[in-house]
């Protein structure tokens, strides 16, 4: 990997960051100040037994414009089994934001989330839609190395990622369509922060998670910006039951084929194949037949004139899919083939 891009994995980095190999509760508290040039968010999603999906996010500001001071946002999205989505993204005054550095304890007006890596309780109420959910961890908390990717020789600019709940159970209540719904299912929680505009350092990324029977996986491929020679960063976690078997993404590669042209002008692959290989051990994840469940321009929230001007230079887009998934496992004494669907996203920042 070139010297302009480094995933912080060495023992030296653990010493510099003051971290142990096993994640601690405070790591899911606020990790960076909320001033100009910094960003942070706490992301939760749930796939419920009745087919409903939920995404909830607490932001210190929009990652599309990190030059602003603290501008807290809360997002709640509920998609029914029929495919109808109820979405609210609300900006709040900075005085409504509070966050602890001791654990995940975030409050934005009357919305909040609090947890200790093992259990999280989340409350968001936007009148028309609301969520009161509890997330309980099954797979141990995980981060790749110290959880930071550094850009530039000075190693000061970074994008960080921590996954307190790679896989867990979810229960609670949702309100939408004027009714309250008791729900149960499975969930995920991660936490990102950084001090550099993502559009400056990243061209695009692929992220997804797999939950098939007793096997759980998280995959991530980030392609850096032209300045960093489009260098790739691959991260990977693979678990069986409540045990993480693989946490090293350096041996992961991604093949893409059969591109589809979207109406927004972007192309995305219909076929993804992730290969992880270490000597005689291998994991292969094949994803095909993507079902598009979310697609939006990242310029859509801008005023009309600014959007037109920006669109001349860039066309950033976000896509989220459910895909037909097959995993071929040849790891130590595990020889198995499993199939189902999985959730993944493509973020195109250019």
C-alpha positions in Angstrom: 0.0 0.0 0.0 1.4 3.4 -0.9 2.6 5.8 1.8 -0.2 8.3 1.2 -2.9 5.8 2.5 -2.6 3.6 5.6 -5.1 1.5 7.5 -3.9 1.7 11.1 -3.4 -2.0 12.1 0.1 -2.1 13.8 0.9 -2.4 17.5 2.4 1.1 17.2 -1.0 2.5 16.2 -2.7 0.8 19.2 -0.2 2.5 21.5 -0.7 5.9 19.8 -4.5 5.7 20.0 -4.5 4.3 23.5 -6.6 1.2 22.5 -6.6 -2.4 23.4 -7.4 -5.2 21.0 -10.8 -5.7 22.5 -13.0 -2.6 22.0 -14.0 -0.6 25.1 -17.3 1.1 26.0 -16.0 4.6 25.6 -15.1 4.0 22.0 -18.7 4.4 21.1 -19.0 7.8 22.7 -18.3 11.0 20.9 -14.8 10.7 19.4 -14.1 14.1 17.8 -15.1 17.7 18.4 -18.2 19.0 16.6 -16.5 22.1 15.0 -15.9 22.9 11.4 -14.0 20.3 9.4 -15.1 17.4 11.6 -18.0 14.9 11.3 -19.5 12.0 13.2 -22.5 9.7 13.0 -24.0 6.7 14.8 -25.9 4.3 12.4 -28.4 1.6 13.3 -30.5 -0.7 11.0 -32.9 -3.4 11.7 -34.5 -6.2 9.5 -37.7 -7.3 11.2 -39.5 -10.6 11.1 -42.5 -9.2 9.3 -40.2 -7.9 6.4 -40.1 -4.3 7.6 -36.7 -2.5 7.6 -35.6 0.4 9.7 -32.6 2.8 9.4 -31.9 5.3 12.2 -28.9 7.7 12.2 -27.7 10.5 14.6 -25.4 13.0 12.9 -23.4 15.9 14.3 -23.7 17.4 10.8 -24.2 16.3 7.2 -21.1 14.5 5.8 -21.8 16.3 2.5 -20.7 19.7 4.1 -18.4 19.3 7.1 -17.2 22.9 7.0 -20.2 24.0 9.0 -20.2 24.1 12.8 -22.3 21.6 14.8 -25.6 21.1 12.9 -27.3 18.0 14.4 -29.5 15.8 12.3 -31.6 12.8 13.1 -32.8 10.4 10.4 -35.5 7.7 10.6 -36.5 5.6 7.7 -39.1 2.8 7.8 -39.8 0.6 4.8 -42.8 -1.7 4.8 -42.7 -5.3 3.4 -44.7 -3.8 0.4 -41.8 -1.4 -0.4 -43.4 1.8 0.9 -40.9 4.0 2.7 -41.6 6.6 5.4 -38.6 8.9 5.8 -37.8 11.9 8.0 -34.4 13.7 8.2 -34.7 16.6 10.6 -32.1 19.3 11.5 -32.1 20.6 15.0 -30.5 23.7 16.8 -27.0 23.0 18.1 -28.2 23.6 21.6 -30.4 20.4 21.3 -27.3 18.2 21.0 -25.6 16.4 23.9 -23.1 13.5 23.7 -21.0 11.6 26.3 -17.4 10.6 25.7 -17.8 7.8 28.2 -20.2 5.6 26.2 -22.8 5.9 23.5 -25.2 8.4 25.1 -26.5 10.8 22.4 -29.4 13.2 22.8 -30.9 15.4 20.1 -33.9 17.3 21.4 -36.3 14.5 22.5 -34.5 11.8 20.5 -31.8 9.7 22.0 -29.8 6.5 21.9 -27.8 5.0 24.8 -25.8 1.8 25.0 -22.8 -0.1 26.4 -21.7 -2.2 23.4 -23.9 -5.1 24.6 -27.3 -3.4 24.7 -28.6 -0.2 23.1 -32.0 1.5 23.6 -33.1 4.0 20.9 -35.9 6.5 20.8 -36.9 8.7 17.9 -40.3 10.4 17.7 -41.2 12.5 14.6 -45.0 12.3 15.3 -45.9 10.7 11.9 -43.3 8.0 12.4 -41.4 6.9 15.6 -39.2 4.1 16.8 -38.5 2.7 20.3 -36.1 -0.2 19.8 -33.7 -2.3 21.8 -30.6 -3.8 20.1 -28.8 -6.7 21.8 -25.4 -7.7 20.6 -24.7 -11.3 19.5 -21.5 -11.1 17.5 -18.7 -9.3 19.5 -17.9 -5.7 18.8 -15.3 -5.3 16.1 -13.0 -2.8 14.4 -10.3 -3.2 11.8 -7.1 -2.4 13.7 -7.7 0.9 15.6 -10.5 1.6 13.2 -8.9 4.5 11.2 -7.7 4.9 7.7 -5.2 7.8 7.3 -4.7 9.9 4.2 -1.5 11.8 3.4 2.1 11.5 4.5 1.5 13.5 7.7 -1.1 10.9 8.9 -3.4 13.6 10.3 -6.5 13.3 8.0 -8.5 10.2 8.6 -11.9 8.4 8.2 -12.8 6.1 11.2 -15.1 3.1 11.5 -16.1 1.1 14.6 -18.8 -1.7 14.7 -20.2 -2.1 18.2 -22.9 -4.5 16.9 -21.9 -6.5 13.8 -25.0 -8.6 14.4 -27.7 -8.6 17.1 -31.3 -9.0 17.9 -33.9 -6.2 17.9 -37.2 -5.7 19.6 -39.6 -2.9 20.4 -42.2 -0.7 18.8 -42.6 1.3 15.6 -45.3 3.8 14.6 -46.2 4.5 11.0 -49.4 4.7 9.0 -51.1 5.9 12.2 -50.6 2.6 14.0 -48.2 1.2 16.5 -46.4 -2.1 15.6 -44.7 -4.5 18.0 -41.6 -5.8 16.2 -38.8 -8.2 16.5 -35.9 -9.0 14.2 -32.1 -8.6 13.7 -30.0 -5.5 13.7 -26.6 -3.8 13.2 -24.9 -0.7 14.6 -21.8 1.1 13.5 -20.1 4.5 14.2 -18.1 6.7 11.9 -16.1 9.9 12.3 -13.4 11.9 10.6 -11.7 15.2 9.9 -11.5 15.4 6.1 -14.3 15.8 3.5 -15.0 12.3 2.1 -15.3 13.7 -1.4 -11.6 14.8 -1.1 -10.2 11.4 -0.2 -12.7 8.8 -1.5 -13.9 8.0 -5.0 -16.5 5.4 -4.1 -17.1 2.4 -1.8 -19.0 -0.9 -1.5 -20.3 -1.9 2.0 -22.6 -4.7 3.0 -23.5 -7.2 5.6 -24.5 -10.8 5.3 -26.7 -12.8 7.7 -27.3 -16.4 6.5 -28.1 -18.9 9.2 -25.2 -19.0 11.7 -22.8 -17.1 9.4 -22.5 -13.3 9.6 -20.2 -11.2 7.5 -19.3 -7.5 6.9 -17.5 -6.5 3.8 -16.1 -3.1 2.7 -14.1 -2.0 -0.2 -13.1 1.7 -0.4 -11.6 3.1 -3.6 -9.6 6.3 -2.8 -9.6 9.5 -4.8 -7.3 10.1 -7.8 -4.9 11.9 -5.5 -4.2 8.6 -3.8 -4.0 6.7 -7.1 -7.4 5.0 -6.6 -5.7 2.8 -4.0 -8.1 0.2 -2.6 -8.8 -0.6 1.1 -10.5 -3.9 1.9 -12.0 -4.7 5.3 -13.7 -7.9 6.3 -15.3 -9.6 9.3 -16.6 -13.2 9.2 -18.3 -14.9 12.1 -20.0 -18.1 13.0 -22.5 -17.9 15.8 -21.1 -15.5 18.4 -17.4 -16.1 17.4 -15.5 -13.9 15.0 -13.4 -16.2 12.8 -11.8 -13.6 10.4 -11.1 -9.9 11.0 -8.4 -9.3 8.4 -9.5 -7.7 5.2 -6.0 -7.5 3.6 -6.6 -10.8 1.9 -10.0 -9.8 0.5 -10.5 -8.9 -3.2 -13.6 -7.9 -5.1 -14.6 -8.6 -8.7 -17.4 -6.7 -10.4 -19.2 -7.4 -13.7 -22.4 -7.0 -15.8 -23.0 -3.2 -15.3 -26.4 -1.6 -15.3 -26.9 2.0 -16.2 -29.1 3.9 -13.8 -31.4 6.8 -14.9 -29.2 9.2 -12.9 -26.3 8.5 -15.3 -24.4 6.2 -12.9 -23.5 2.5 -13.6 -23.4 -0.2 -11.0 -22.5 -3.9 -11.2 -25.1 -6.6 -11.3 -22.6 -9.2 -10.0 -20.2 -8.8 -7.1 -17.8 -11.6 -6.0 -15.7 -11.2 -2.9 -12.8 -13.6 -2.5 -11.0 -14.0 0.8 -8.0 -16.4 0.7 -5.3 -17.3 3.2 -3.2 -20.3 2.2 -5.7 -23.3 2.2 -8.6 -21.3 3.7 -11.1 -19.4 1.6 -14.4 -17.6 1.7 -16.2 -16.6 -1.5 -19.3 -14.4 -1.4 -21.3 -14.1 -4.6 -24.0 -11.4 -4.9 -26.2 -11.1 -7.9 -29.7 -10.0 -9.1 -29.7 -6.7 -7.1 -33.0 -5.4 -6.0 -32.8 -1.6 -5.8 -34.3 -0.4 -2.5 -32.8 3.2 -2.3 -31.3 5.5 -4.9 -30.7 9.2 -4.5 -28.4 12.0 -5.7 -26.3 13.4 -2.9 -26.9 16.8 -4.5 -30.7 16.6 -4.0 -30.8 18.5 -0.7 -29.0 21.5 -2.2 -30.7 24.7 -3.4 -31.6 24.5 -7.1 -28.9 26.8 -8.4 -26.1 25.3 -6.3 -27.2 21.8 -7.4 -27.0 22.8 -11.0 -23.6 24.3 -10.6 -22.2 21.3 -8.6 -23.7 18.9 -11.1 -21.5 20.2 -13.8 -18.4 18.9 -11.9 -19.7 15.9 -9.9 -22.6 13.5 -9.8 -22.5 11.8 -6.4 -25.0 9.0 -5.8 -26.0 6.6 -3.1 -27.5 3.1 -3.9 -28.8 0.4 -1.5 -29.7 -3.1 -2.6 -30.9 -6.5 -1.5 -29.0 -9.1 -3.5 -29.2 -12.8 -4.0 -26.2 -14.2 -2.0 -24.3 -17.4 -2.0 -21.3 -18.1 0.4 -18.8 -20.9 -0.3 -16.9 -21.6 2.9 -13.7 -23.5 3.1 -12.2 -22.5 6.4 -10.3 -24.9 8.6 -12.8 -27.7 9.3 -15.8 -25.8 7.9 -16.9 -26.8 4.4 -20.3 -25.4 3.7 -22.4 -23.6 1.0 -25.2 -21.3 2.2 -27.6 -19.1 0.3 -30.0 -16.2 1.0 -30.3 -12.5 0.4 -28.0 -9.7 1.8 -28.0 -6.0 2.1 -25.3 -3.8 0.6 -24.7 -0.3 -0.6 -22.6 1.6 -3.1 -21.6 5.2 -2.3 -20.3 7.1 -5.3 -18.8 10.4 -4.2 -17.7 11.8 -7.6 
